[in-house]
Amino acid sequence: MTPHDTPGYSRTHPRSTRLICSTRLIRLVMSFLRVPARPLIAALALTTFAACEESAAPNADAAQLRVVHATSTLGALDVLVDGEVVLTGIAFGTAPDAQVPAGNRRLTFRVGSTVVGEIDVTLTTAHVNAVVVADSSPQMSTTVIPDTGVVATARANLRLVNVVGTNLSDPTQLQVLINFPGVSPDSAAALGMDSKIASYSSLLYFDPGQFRVRYVPQGSATVLAEAQFSIAQGEVKVAVLHRDSDGQYRVEIVVEDCPACGGS
């Protein structure tokens, strides 16, 4: 078991509140993407990995945009691309996709009529363009790391995301300790994470069941943030680490749903 009439606009799923096409199988490695920080809420635009082969866009000029709502204090989000509404009513803890025109675009995030964040991005047709909406600063990655996996329908699928905030004081070199089904409660998989670097990991695969994720400073047993949750067979969940301005860490769990993406 391993810890492992505007051309181009369309939706990839009838439910705007939940959809995510996960990416192809990886070896146990995390992809950390360097980004600049800017003010307002976080829209961590991490251009991630190869899109599912089963869900290729019908328009060759369309890019796949994924929005992960990871801010529990925000209401339902609407997303606009260059002023055109492409997603509406995104609930906290969900992650819908939309097909949008590729190229240089401005993404606007609204709650009702209130704009809560904007970010200028370059959307590509080469891979999924993922935006994590959190309550730090808007961030855009310039590096794309190939992801060689898809959702494993017979396994539990876990992804780790880090959002860079304004507080970069120590501790920032962390270990992510994952307690997963099928092993002793005292056993945990350990992965490194630099909280100063925005990251969107590849999928990690486990047996279905109950999970516990803890974030500790490297070389210390002090728990900075933790979450306990279950992952069912074929389900995908994302642990999103935030850091508040006072330096406190916290983690939110987001559900990804990609019924069109298969794996083994």
WODADA-V932532 format. One record per residue. N is the residue number from 1. RES is the residue in one small letter. OMEGA is omega in whole degrees, 0 to 359 (none if undefined). NEAR is the number of other C-alpha atoms within 12 Angstrom. Layout:
N/RES/OMEGA/NEAR, N/RES/OMEGA/NEAR
This chain:
1/m/187/16, 2/t/176/27, 3/p/195/35, 4/h/none/34, 5/d/175/8, 6/t/185/16, 7/p/173/16, 8/g/182/26, 9/y/173/29, 10/s/176/28, 11/r/179/31, 12/t/182/38, 13/h/182/25, 14/p/179/15, 15/r/181/22, 16/s/184/32, 17/t/179/33, 18/r/167/34, 19/l/172/37, 20/i/173/44, 21/c/182/47, 22/s/190/53, 23/t/191/43, 24/r/191/34, 25/l/179/32, 26/i/163/31, 27/r/189/20, 28/l/178/25, 29/v/179/28, 30/m/182/31, 31/s/180/33, 32/f/188/31, 33/l/182/33, 34/r/183/27, 35/v/173/30, 36/p/178/26, 37/a/176/27, 38/r/186/22, 39/p/182/21, 40/l/179/23, 41/i/182/35, 42/a/165/42, 43/a/187/49, 44/l/186/53, 45/a/182/46, 46/l/181/46, 47/t/194/44, 48/t/146/46, 49/f/186/36, 50/a/179/32, 51/a/180/39, 52/c/182/31, 53/e/183/23, 54/e/188/21, 55/s/179/29, 56/a/182/24, 57/a/179/29, 58/p/178/19, 59/n/184/21, 60/a/180/18, 61/d/182/21, 62/a/175/29, 63/a/178/41, 64/q/180/47, 65/l/179/48, 66/r/180/47, 67/v/180/51, 68/v/181/52, 69/h/185/51, 70/a/180/42, 71/t/185/38, 72/s/182/24, 73/t/177/18, 74/l/174/27, 75/g/180/25, 76/a/185/30, 77/l/164/41, 78/d/181/37, 79/v/177/44, 80/l/173/31, 81/v/184/35, 82/d/176/24, 83/g/179/18, 84/e/178/23, 85/v/180/25, 86/v/178/35, 87/l/180/41, 88/t/172/32, 89/g/180/27, 90/i/181/35, 91/a/174/31, 92/f/177/31, 93/g/179/36, 94/t/188/35, 95/a/180/44, 96/p/176/44, 97/d/171/42, 98/a/173/44, 99/q/185/39, 100/v/178/42, 101/p/177/35, 102/a/177/30, 103/g/181/23, 104/n/186/16, 105/r/171/23, 106/r/176/26, 107/l/178/40, 108/t/181/35, 109/f/182/43, 110/r/166/30, 111/v/189/25, 112/g/178/16, 113/s/184/14, 114/t/175/16, 115/v/182/21, 116/v/177/32, 117/g/176/33, 118/e/177/33, 119/i/175/36, 120/d/185/25, 121/v/169/31, 122/t/182/32, 123/l/184/36, 124/t/174/30, 125/t/187/28, 126/a/184/28, 127/h/176/36, 128/v/176/43, 129/n/187/48, 130/a/177/43, 131/v/176/46, 132/v/179/51, 133/v/179/53, 134/a/186/45, 135/d/166/34, 136/s/185/36, 137/s/177/33, 138/p/184/36, 139/q/181/41, 140/m/180/39, 141/s/176/35, 142/t/182/23, 143/t/177/22, 144/v/178/29, 145/i/181/29, 146/p/175/26, 147/d/189/32, 148/t/185/27, 149/g/172/34, 150/v/176/42, 151/v/177/43, 152/a/187/34, 153/t/179/28, 154/a/184/20, 155/r/168/32, 156/a/186/38, 157/n/182/47, 158/l/175/50, 159/r/178/42, 160/l/180/44, 161/v/174/42, 162/n/177/48, 163/v/182/53, 164/v/178/49, 165/g/181/38, 166/t/181/28, 167/n/181/22, 168/l/179/24, 169/s/178/19, 170/d/2/19, 171/p/176/25, 172/t/176/31, 173/q/189/22, 174/l/166/30, 175/q/175/30, 176/v/180/41, 177/l/184/35, 178/i/170/37, 179/n/187/32, 180/f/186/36, 181/p/173/29, 182/g/178/18, 183/v/178/19, 184/s/177/11, 185/p/179/15, 186/d/180/13, 187/s/180/15, 188/a/169/23, 189/a/183/29, 190/a/178/27, 191/l/178/28, 192/g/177/29, 193/m/173/34, 194/d/186/32, 195/s/175/43, 196/k/183/29, 197/i/177/35, 198/a/183/44, 199/s/178/42, 200/y/191/49, 201/s/167/45, 202/s/180/40, 203/l/173/43, 204/l/188/43, 205/y/180/42, 206/f/167/37, 207/d/178/29, 208/p/178/29, 209/g/185/24, 210/q/182/24, 211/f/171/34, 212/r/179/30, 213/v/179/37, 214/r/177/38, 215/y/182/43, 216/v/173/31, 217/p/176/26, 218/q/180/24, 219/g/182/16, 220/s/176/16, 221/a/181/15, 222/t/181/17, 223/v/180/24, 224/l/178/30, 225/a/178/29, 226/e/176/28, 227/a/174/28, 228/q/185/21, 229/f/177/28, 230/s/173/29, 231/i/180/33, 232/a/177/25, 233/q/180/24, 234/g/181/33, 235/e/177/38, 236/v/173/45, 237/k/184/47, 238/v/173/40, 239/a/184/45, 240/v/180/43, 241/l/176/46, 242/h/170/45, 243/r/181/36, 244/d/183/26, 245/s/178/17, 246/d/177/15, 247/g/181/21, 248/q/176/24, 249/y/173/34, 250/r/183/32, 251/v/176/34, 252/e/179/38, 253/i/182/36, 254/v/179/40, 255/v/170/38, 256/e/179/38, 257/d/180/35, 258/c/182/35, 259/p/181/26, 260/a/184/24, 261/c/182/30, 262/g/177/28, 263/g/180/30, 264/s/none/17
